[in-house]
Every structure is written in structure tokens, then in C-alpha cells.
């Protein structure tokens, strides 16, 4: 099945295997670029969508990945206090350079550059969450606790 996946989704599948995370990537006939589109495609609550948002440290220039519940908005000031520096939003080219994926398809792992990753604690309220799998219409589901363990993320309050 993975042979038929687009190259970006195949990279996500292979990265998941390397992490010991068993996932099945689903290509949807419609866009899953936004949390609302993904929730409709996956027939789940928008809060179960793990949005992959990349921020940049204002002073260090370091990229950070936040996996955020689809129903939440990031409190940049609060998250900055937890991370230890102010955050800015990088442009799409920088995000693609760090992750190897275009915005709208960024997965929680398998990036070109290792990213410090933080997970919205609200995602842990669900048995299953859905995340992007490398393209704007590919997704996978996972138990959020398994995902946090596999990627070595820190759980924080983002909203």
C-alpha cells in the first residue's frame, strides 16, 4: 500500500516505522489542509485534529513545532514563557526548509531538521487524534500518548 503513496507521505510512513509508531496513512479525496477540512474528511471533532504549527525563536532563530488541538489557538506569550524565548511566525519557505513539507501537510515527525516539539495537552483528552501525513490530503490517526512518546515531545498548555 505504501508504494502507491506520494513521496512525501511515504517519507512520513517510513519515519513512523523508524519511531516504532504503527500508522496507516489515508489519502482523502478532499483537502485536509485546515483543521476544519481534516475533521470533515476524518469524520471527527475538530478538537481531535493535531495541527502542526511551526514557530521560530525570536532571539535564537531556532524552529519549534507545536502540535495543537484543531479547536485551539496558540497563546504565543504563554508558550514563549514555557519555551524560554519570544516566538515569531516564519515564512512558508523557512518552514519547508526545516520540515521538508509544505504548510497544510506538515506531519508531527520525519522532518529534515530535528525540531523541539511541544504537544497541546488538550489532545490527550482523546483516544484518537488525526495528523497530517506529508500532503494536503493525507492523514493518519494515532493515540496521542503513543505519539507523544514516539516523538519525545513535551506536553504543554498552548491555549
VEXNU-516519 format. One record per residue (C-alpha): x, y, z; residue in one letter; residue number from 1. Coordinates in Angstrom, 2 decimals. Layout:
NODE       px       py       pz  residu  num
NODE        X        Y        Z       a  NUM
...
//
This chain:
NODE       px       py       pz  residu  num
NODE     0.00     0.00     0.00       x    1
NODE     2.80     2.43     0.79       x    2
NODE     4.23     2.05    -2.73       x    3
NODE     1.21     3.95    -4.05       x    4
NODE     1.65     6.82    -1.61       x    5
NODE     3.04    10.16    -2.83       x    6
NODE     6.75    10.54    -1.94       x    7
NODE     6.07    12.97     0.97       x    8
NODE     3.51    10.60     2.53       x    9
NODE     5.85     7.64     2.03       x   10
NODE     8.54     9.57     3.98       x   11
NODE     6.05    10.01     6.83       x   12
NODE     5.20     6.31     6.78       x   13
NODE     8.89     5.36     6.86       x   14
NODE     9.62     7.85     9.66       x   15
NODE     6.74     6.41    11.72       x   16
NODE     8.14     2.90    11.27       x   17
NODE    11.58     4.09    12.38       x   18
NODE     9.96     5.54    15.52       x   19
NODE     8.08     2.30    16.22       x   20
NODE     4.75     4.01    15.61       x   21
NODE     2.27     1.88    13.68       x   22
NODE     0.18     4.14    11.44       x   23
NODE    -1.94     3.80     8.34       x   24
NODE    -1.85     6.78     6.03       x   25
NODE    -5.14     7.62     4.38       x   26
NODE    -5.30     9.73     1.26       x   27
NODE    -8.55    11.64     1.27       x   28
NODE   -10.41    12.70    -1.87       x   29
NODE   -10.77    16.19    -0.40       x   30
NODE    -8.35    18.64     1.19       x   31
NODE    -7.28    18.17     4.79       x   32
NODE    -5.16    21.34     4.78       x   33
NODE    -7.11    23.07     7.58       x   34
NODE    -8.31    21.59    10.86       x   35
NODE   -11.92    22.06     9.78       x   36
NODE   -11.33    20.33     6.43       x   37
NODE    -9.45    17.49     8.14       x   38
NODE   -12.19    16.99    10.73       x   39
NODE   -14.83    16.79     7.99       x   40
NODE   -12.73    14.32     5.97       x   41
NODE   -11.94    12.17     9.03       x   42
NODE   -15.48    12.39    10.43       x   43
NODE   -14.22    13.53    13.82       x   44
NODE   -14.38    16.52    16.13       x   45
NODE   -12.13    19.42    15.06       x   46
NODE   -10.50    19.24    18.51       x   47
NODE    -9.12    15.78    17.52       x   48
NODE    -7.06    17.28    14.72       x   49
NODE    -3.39    17.80    15.64       x   50
NODE    -2.38    20.96    13.78       x   51
NODE     1.38    21.11    13.13       x   52
NODE     2.40    24.73    13.64       x   53
NODE     6.00    25.84    13.24       x   54
NODE     7.26    28.85    15.18       x   55
NODE    10.69    30.43    15.35       x   56
NODE    12.55    31.67    18.38       x   57
NODE    12.83    35.45    18.10       x   58
NODE    16.36    35.57    19.50       x   59
NODE    17.77    32.15    18.64       x   60
NODE    16.13    31.67    15.23       x   61
NODE    15.51    28.08    16.33       x   62
NODE    12.43    26.32    14.90       x   63
NODE     9.83    24.85    17.23       x   64
NODE     6.94    22.55    16.35       x   65
NODE     3.68    22.84    18.24       x   66
NODE     1.05    20.13    17.79       x   67
NODE    -2.12    21.97    18.64       x   68
NODE    -5.70    20.79    19.01       x   69
NODE    -7.69    21.96    16.00       x   70
NODE   -10.08    23.87    18.21       x   71
NODE    -7.34    25.86    19.98       x   72
NODE    -5.37    28.98    19.10       x   73
NODE    -1.81    29.31    20.38       x   74
NODE    -1.20    31.80    23.18       x   75
NODE     2.22    32.85    21.87       x   76
NODE     3.08    34.81    25.01       x   77
NODE     2.22    31.91    27.31       x   78
NODE     4.03    29.35    25.17       x   79
NODE     7.05    31.65    24.87       x   80
NODE     7.30    31.71    28.68       x   81
NODE     7.31    27.90    28.74       x   82
NODE     9.89    27.63    25.95       x   83
NODE    12.07    30.44    27.26       x   84
NODE    12.04    32.90    24.36       x   85
NODE     9.62    35.01    22.34       x   86
NODE     8.19    33.36    19.24       x   87
NODE     7.61    34.59    15.72       x   88
NODE     5.91    33.00    12.71       x   89
NODE     8.42    32.11     9.99       x   90
NODE     7.56    32.30     6.29       x   91
NODE     6.49    29.25     4.29       x   92
NODE     9.93    28.81     2.70       x   93
NODE    11.63    28.59     6.11       x   94
NODE     9.03    26.10     7.33       x   95
NODE     9.51    23.93     4.24       x   96
NODE    13.30    24.14     4.66       x   97
NODE    13.15    22.91     8.26       x   98
NODE    10.46    20.29     7.84       x   99
NODE    10.74    19.20     4.21       x  100
NODE     6.97    19.58     3.91       x  101
NODE     4.62    22.31     2.70       x  102
NODE     2.28    24.05     5.14       x  103
NODE    -1.01    22.14     5.20       x  104
NODE     0.73    18.77     5.13       x  105
NODE     3.35    19.01     7.89       x  106
NODE     3.43    15.82     9.95       x  107
NODE     4.45    15.58    13.62       x  108
NODE     7.73    13.80    12.73       x  109
NODE    10.03    12.95     9.83       x  110
NODE    11.38    16.47     9.39       x  111
NODE    14.58    17.48     7.61       x  112
NODE    15.77    19.29    10.75       x  113
NODE    15.17    17.95    14.27       x  114
NODE    12.58    20.21    15.90       x  115
NODE    11.87    20.66    19.59       x  116
NODE     8.25    19.55    19.71       x  117
NODE     5.50    20.52    22.11       x  118
NODE     2.06    18.90    22.24       x  119
NODE    -1.12    20.64    23.32       x  120
NODE    -2.33    18.87    26.46       x  121
NODE    -5.92    19.11    25.16       x  122
NODE    -5.06    16.47    22.53       x  123
NODE    -4.56    13.96    25.35       x  124
NODE    -8.30    14.14    26.10       x  125
NODE    -8.93    11.87    23.11       x  126
NODE    -8.27     8.19    22.44       x  127
NODE    -7.50     9.05    18.82       x  128
NODE    -6.16    12.15    17.12       x  129
NODE    -5.55    12.82    13.43       x  130
NODE    -2.48    14.49    11.95       x  131
NODE    -1.17    15.47     8.54       x  132
NODE     0.87    12.86     6.70       x  133
NODE     3.00    14.93     4.36       x  134
NODE     0.49    16.24     1.81       x  135
NODE    -2.61    18.45     1.98       x  136
NODE    -4.90    15.43     1.65       x  137
NODE    -3.04    12.66     3.54       x  138
NODE    -3.68    11.97     7.22       x  139
NODE    -3.11     9.32     9.84       x  140
NODE    -4.63     8.58    13.22       x  141
NODE    -2.81     7.77    16.44       x  142
NODE    -3.31     7.50    20.14       x  143
NODE    -1.96    10.87    21.34       x  144
NODE     0.00     9.34    24.23       x  145
NODE     1.72     6.93    21.82       x  146
NODE     2.52     9.85    19.52       x  147
NODE     3.99    11.94    22.36       x  148
NODE     6.20     9.02    23.45       x  149
NODE     7.35     8.19    19.91       x  150
NODE     8.42    11.73    19.07       x  151
NODE     9.75    12.67    22.51       x  152
NODE     7.51    15.71    22.76       x  153
NODE     6.81    17.80    25.83       x  154
NODE     3.14    18.24    26.73       x  155
NODE     2.16    21.84    27.49       x  156
NODE    -0.87    24.12    27.63       x  157
NODE    -0.90    26.14    24.42       x  158
NODE    -4.21    27.99    24.65       x  159
//
